[in-house]
Amino acid sequence: MRICATCAVEYAEPLPEVCPICADERQYLPLGGQRWTDLRELADDGHRLAWDETEPGLVGITADPAVGIGQTAQLVTTERGSLLWDPTGYLDDATVQRILDRGPVLAVAASHPHMFGVQVEWARRLGGAEVLVCEADAKWLGRRDDSVRLWSGSCPVTDGLALHQVGGHFVGSAVALWEAGADGAGLLLCGDTIAPNPDRSTVGFLRSYPNKIPLSAAVVERITSNLERLRFDRVIGNFGNRIDTDAQAAVRRSADRYIAWVRGDHDHLT
């Protein structure tokens, strides 16, 4: 197993000439071109995993220094087991044991292919957990395994914790809804299916974040309508940004603002 150094997604050998995820218009290959790495090399380079208990039942796990895109994985722990969401492209034995000490791991899942990380390796080390992959994005898998289970629409992980496909950034772009999170008001782990902004009160919508490719007004409305079928008060993204309260209204407000701008309502301000 090798890891793309740019996006930190795992690939089985024989390796492609370039990482398809990075060659896609939503991502990029660096100036130096394709480079592959592995877990041993990353460990030798001094990478470690940081552990941040952000609220009861929720832990953020981040590679330090950053690996690939550098997302923060989220570990949701319920009475029946845990979900590892948006897994990092690096793991170590100490963190694996720390996760297992909290109980069984039910599944590893990503919001979209940029966040696949070393998901199969995580699942193997975490006692044979399932790897849940939205069927619409299965073509982006660089490493296939018996642990992979495809899903579409909605996918329960356990009581009160489920994945939901809302599309946009990728066809299979998904969120994870933890009903008991945010003190029972509902916590949405969104990856960058929607992206909480640094202002902590709005979210963004894009086809490509690094390359600034927009989505249409119709797609943003569809994403928002899909999210309005869920109940949540807090949103946490995959790069540290979050909206702590009234997040559902913030998503609608953000969508209305985006749609107004792309429709041309505010062209007089430009």
C-alpha positions as CSV (number, residue, x, y, z in Angstrom):
1,M,0.0,0.0,0.0
2,R,1.3,3.5,-1.0
3,I,-0.1,6.9,-0.2
4,C,-0.3,9.9,-2.5
5,A,1.8,12.6,-0.9
6,T,-0.5,15.4,-2.1
7,C,-3.9,14.2,-1.0
8,A,-2.8,11.3,1.4
9,V,-5.2,8.8,-0.2
10,E,-4.1,5.2,-0.1
11,Y,-3.5,3.1,-3.3
12,A,-2.9,-0.5,-3.9
13,E,-0.1,-1.6,-6.2
14,P,0.3,-1.5,-9.2
15,L,0.2,2.3,-8.7
16,P,-1.3,4.6,-11.3
17,E,1.1,7.0,-13.1
18,V,-0.6,9.9,-11.3
19,C,-3.2,10.0,-8.5
20,P,-6.6,10.3,-10.3
21,I,-8.0,12.3,-7.4
22,C,-5.2,14.9,-7.7
23,A,-5.3,14.9,-11.5
24,D,-9.1,15.9,-11.4
25,E,-10.0,19.5,-11.8
26,R,-11.1,19.7,-8.1
27,Q,-7.6,19.0,-6.8
28,Y,-4.1,19.5,-8.2
29,L,-0.7,18.0,-8.7
30,P,2.2,20.0,-7.2
31,L,4.9,21.6,-9.3
32,G,7.2,18.7,-8.6
33,G,4.7,16.2,-9.9
34,Q,3.4,12.9,-8.5
35,R,5.1,11.6,-5.3
36,W,4.2,8.5,-3.3
37,T,5.0,7.8,0.3
38,D,4.0,5.2,3.0
39,L,3.3,5.0,6.7
40,R,6.9,4.1,7.6
41,E,8.3,7.0,5.7
42,L,5.8,9.4,7.3
43,A,6.6,8.0,10.8
44,D,10.4,8.4,10.1
45,D,9.7,12.0,9.0
46,G,8.3,12.7,12.5
47,H,4.5,12.7,11.8
48,R,2.3,12.1,14.8
49,L,-1.4,12.2,15.5
50,A,-2.8,14.9,17.8
51,W,-5.9,14.1,19.9
52,D,-8.5,16.8,20.8
53,E,-11.6,16.0,22.9
54,T,-13.9,18.7,21.6
55,E,-17.0,17.7,23.4
56,P,-18.4,14.6,25.2
57,G,-18.3,11.7,22.7
58,L,-16.4,13.6,20.0
59,V,-12.6,13.6,19.4
60,G,-10.7,15.5,16.6
61,I,-7.6,13.6,15.3
62,T,-5.1,15.5,13.2
63,A,-1.7,14.6,11.7
64,D,1.1,16.9,12.9
65,P,2.8,18.0,10.8
66,A,0.0,17.9,8.2
67,V,-0.2,14.9,5.8
68,G,-1.7,15.5,2.4
69,I,-4.7,17.8,2.5
70,G,-4.5,17.9,6.3
71,Q,-8.0,17.2,7.4
72,T,-9.0,16.7,11.0
73,A,-10.7,13.3,11.4
74,Q,-13.7,13.1,13.8
75,L,-14.3,10.2,16.1
76,V,-17.9,9.9,17.3
77,T,-18.4,7.5,20.1
78,T,-21.9,6.2,21.0
79,E,-23.0,3.6,23.5
80,R,-22.9,1.0,20.7
81,G,-19.6,1.9,19.2
82,S,-17.7,4.6,17.2
83,L,-17.5,6.1,13.7
84,L,-14.2,7.4,12.4
85,W,-15.2,10.2,9.9
86,D,-12.9,11.7,7.3
87,P,-9.9,9.5,8.3
88,T,-6.4,11.0,8.1
89,G,-3.8,9.8,5.6
90,Y,-1.6,8.7,8.5
91,L,-2.1,6.5,11.6
92,D,0.0,5.2,14.4
93,D,-0.4,2.3,16.9
94,A,-0.8,4.6,19.9
95,T,-3.9,6.3,18.4
96,V,-5.4,3.1,17.2
97,Q,-5.2,1.7,20.7
98,R,-6.6,4.9,22.2
99,I,-9.6,4.6,19.8
100,L,-10.1,1.0,20.7
101,D,-10.0,1.8,24.4
102,R,-13.2,3.7,23.8
103,G,-15.0,0.6,22.5
104,P,-15.6,-1.1,19.2
105,V,-15.3,0.8,16.0
106,L,-18.4,0.3,13.8
107,A,-17.3,2.1,10.7
108,V,-14.8,4.3,8.9
109,A,-16.4,6.8,6.4
110,A,-15.4,9.8,4.4
111,S,-17.4,12.8,3.3
112,H,-16.0,12.5,-0.3
113,P,-12.9,11.0,-2.0
114,H,-10.5,13.8,-1.0
115,M,-11.0,12.6,2.5
116,F,-10.6,8.8,1.9
117,G,-7.1,9.0,3.6
118,V,-5.9,5.5,4.6
119,Q,-9.4,4.4,5.3
120,V,-8.9,0.7,4.6
121,E,-5.7,0.6,6.7
122,W,-7.6,2.4,9.6
123,A,-10.4,-0.2,9.3
124,R,-8.0,-3.1,9.4
125,R,-6.2,-1.8,12.4
126,L,-9.4,-1.0,14.2
127,G,-10.6,-4.5,14.5
128,G,-12.1,-5.0,11.0
129,A,-14.5,-2.1,10.9
130,E,-16.5,-1.5,7.8
131,V,-15.4,1.1,5.3
132,L,-18.6,2.9,4.2
133,V,-18.2,4.5,0.7
134,C,-21.0,6.3,-1.2
135,E,-21.6,4.2,-4.3
136,A,-21.6,7.3,-6.5
137,D,-17.9,7.9,-5.6
138,A,-16.8,4.3,-5.7
139,K,-14.8,4.8,-8.9
140,W,-12.4,7.0,-6.9
141,L,-11.3,4.2,-4.6
142,G,-7.6,3.6,-5.0
143,R,-7.6,0.5,-2.7
144,R,-10.4,-1.9,-2.7
145,D,-11.0,-4.4,0.1
146,D,-13.6,-6.8,1.5
147,S,-14.2,-4.2,4.3
148,V,-15.7,-1.7,1.8
149,R,-19.5,-1.5,1.7
150,L,-21.2,0.7,-0.8
151,W,-24.3,2.8,0.2
152,S,-26.5,5.4,-1.4
153,G,-29.1,7.9,-0.1
154,S,-28.8,7.3,3.7
155,C,-26.8,4.8,5.7
156,P,-27.4,4.2,9.4
157,V,-24.2,3.5,11.4
158,T,-26.0,2.9,14.7
159,D,-29.0,4.4,16.5
160,G,-28.9,8.1,16.2
161,L,-25.9,8.2,13.9
162,A,-26.2,8.1,10.1
163,L,-24.6,9.2,6.9
164,H,-26.6,11.2,4.3
165,Q,-25.7,11.7,0.6
166,V,-26.4,15.4,-0.4
167,G,-24.1,15.8,-3.4
168,G,-22.5,18.9,-4.8
169,H,-18.7,18.9,-4.3
170,F,-18.8,15.2,-5.5
171,V,-22.0,13.3,-6.6
172,G,-21.5,11.2,-3.5
173,S,-20.6,14.1,-1.1
174,A,-22.1,13.2,2.3
175,V,-22.5,14.4,5.9
176,A,-22.8,12.5,9.1
177,L,-25.6,13.4,11.5
178,W,-25.1,12.6,15.2
179,E,-28.5,13.2,16.9
180,A,-27.1,13.2,20.4
181,G,-24.4,15.7,19.6
182,A,-24.5,19.4,20.6
183,D,-26.2,18.4,23.9
184,G,-29.0,16.6,22.0
185,A,-29.7,19.4,19.5
186,G,-27.9,17.5,16.7
187,L,-24.4,17.7,15.3
188,L,-23.6,17.7,11.6
189,L,-20.1,16.6,10.5
190,C,-20.0,18.1,7.1
191,G,-16.4,17.6,5.8
192,D,-16.5,20.2,3.0
193,T,-19.7,19.0,1.5
194,I,-20.5,22.4,2.9
195,A,-17.6,24.3,4.4
196,P,-18.0,26.3,7.7
197,N,-16.3,29.7,7.2
198,P,-13.9,31.4,9.5
199,D,-16.6,33.8,10.6
200,R,-18.3,30.9,12.5
201,S,-21.7,32.0,11.2
202,T,-21.8,31.0,7.5
203,V,-20.9,28.2,5.2
204,G,-19.5,28.0,1.7
205,F,-20.4,25.8,-1.3
206,L,-17.8,25.0,-4.1
207,R,-17.1,22.3,-6.6
208,S,-13.4,22.9,-6.0
209,Y,-12.1,24.7,-3.0
210,P,-8.4,25.0,-4.0
211,N,-9.2,25.9,-7.6
212,K,-12.3,28.0,-6.8
213,I,-14.8,26.3,-9.2
214,P,-18.3,27.3,-8.2
215,L,-21.5,25.3,-8.1
216,S,-24.7,26.5,-9.7
217,A,-27.5,28.2,-7.8
218,A,-29.7,25.1,-8.5
219,V,-27.2,22.7,-7.0
220,V,-26.7,24.9,-3.9
221,E,-30.5,25.0,-3.4
222,R,-30.6,21.2,-3.8
223,I,-27.9,20.7,-1.2
224,T,-29.6,23.0,1.2
225,S,-33.0,21.4,0.7
226,N,-31.4,18.0,1.5
227,L,-29.9,19.3,4.7
228,E,-33.2,20.9,5.7
229,R,-34.6,17.4,6.0
230,L,-32.2,16.8,8.9
231,R,-32.2,18.3,12.4
232,F,-29.0,19.9,13.7
233,D,-27.8,22.9,15.7
234,R,-24.1,22.6,15.3
235,V,-21.8,22.0,12.3
236,I,-18.2,21.0,12.3
237,G,-16.0,21.0,9.2
238,N,-12.8,19.1,8.5
239,F,-10.3,22.0,8.9
240,G,-11.2,23.4,12.3
241,N,-14.0,25.7,11.4
242,R,-17.4,25.3,13.0
243,I,-20.8,26.9,13.7
244,D,-21.7,26.2,17.3
245,T,-25.3,27.1,17.4
246,D,-28.3,27.8,15.1
247,A,-26.3,26.1,12.3
248,Q,-29.3,25.0,10.3
249,A,-30.5,28.6,9.9
250,A,-26.9,29.6,9.0
251,V,-26.8,27.1,6.2
252,R,-30.1,28.5,4.7
253,R,-28.9,32.0,5.1
254,S,-25.6,31.2,3.4
255,A,-27.3,29.4,0.5
256,D,-29.6,32.4,-0.1
257,R,-26.6,34.7,-0.1
258,Y,-24.7,32.5,-2.5
259,I,-27.7,32.2,-4.9
260,A,-28.2,35.9,-4.9
261,W,-24.6,36.6,-5.8
262,V,-24.4,34.0,-8.7
263,R,-27.8,35.2,-9.9
264,G,-26.4,38.7,-10.3
265,D,-28.5,40.5,-7.6
266,H,-25.4,42.3,-6.3
267,D,-23.5,43.0,-9.5
268,H,-23.9,46.8,-8.7
269,L,-21.5,46.3,-5.8
270,T,-18.7,45.0,-8.1
